[in-house]
Amino acid sequence: MNDTIAASRTSTRQGSLRSRSVELTGPAGRLEALLNGGAPDAAFAALVCHPNPEYGGTMHNKVVYHAMRVFNAPEWGFGWPVLRFNFRGTGRSEGKRDGKAEVGDVLAALDWLEREFKRPMVAAGFSFGSAMALWACCGPEKASHDVRALIALGLPTHADGRDYRYSFLRTATIPKLFVSGERDAFGPQAQLAEVTAAAADPKRLVLIPGADHFFTGHLEPMQKALAGWLKEQLP
């Protein structure tokens, strides 16, 4: 479940702010990360988590990159600093892949982002990264970070022969946005509707017409859904 974009290594496209490499201290060792600097008066900082490394997912994934641009690039109107990182055992990040313990990597990234910028945060993820972000911010192991909004892109509800329910969202009152492709094979519409309906308010489910799990050919509608919701939730 991955599609990568090499251009995200430098983040030098017109309108975007330059990125720099940073190292985080995770529970399994060093985590490789990239920070796109934001405007000096940015109201929020953002974290974006990548898809499953078992299928080649890294922080350079194209959906992760395009989500980062919404938060960071001036043309979208936010200008926030944005952190992306590689989960344990991915790229130059230390440790061994686990499938569940990566929640601790998300918490370590939130720790770093909060210490670095001392401002409220928005946490987002794509596919496996969206599940880990939700668990980190709303699950049993959640820490007391100042996260004001959660965004789950392509949240998997059926993968590798298993169904995922996310019952912990029933008590999660942080504003939540779920954005998936109408044709997402890993998040069938009926299951996504059940997850959203069971989650505590406020929440919203947006299905991008004609899009698959990777938003192939539909990245801009995904970005517009993201930006529109953020402007409503965090005016």
Secondary structure as UniProt FT lines:
FT   HELIX           6..9
FT   TURN            14..15
FT   STRAND          19..26
FT   TURN            27..28
FT   STRAND          29..36
FT   TURN            40..41
FT   STRAND          45..49
FT   HELIX           53..55
FT   TURN            59..60
FT   HELIX           62..72
FT   HELIX           74..76
FT   STRAND          82..85
FT   TURN            88..89
FT   TURN            91..92
FT   HELIX           102..117
FT   STRAND          121..126
FT   HELIX           128..138
FT   TURN            140..141
FT   STRAND          147..153
FT   STRAND          158..159
FT   TURN            160..161
FT   STRAND          162..163
FT   HELIX           167..171
FT   STRAND          176..181
FT   TURN            182..183
FT   TURN            185..186
FT   HELIX           189..198
FT   STRAND          203..208
FT   TURN            209..210
FT   TURN            213..214
FT   TURN            216..217
FT   HELIX           219..233
//
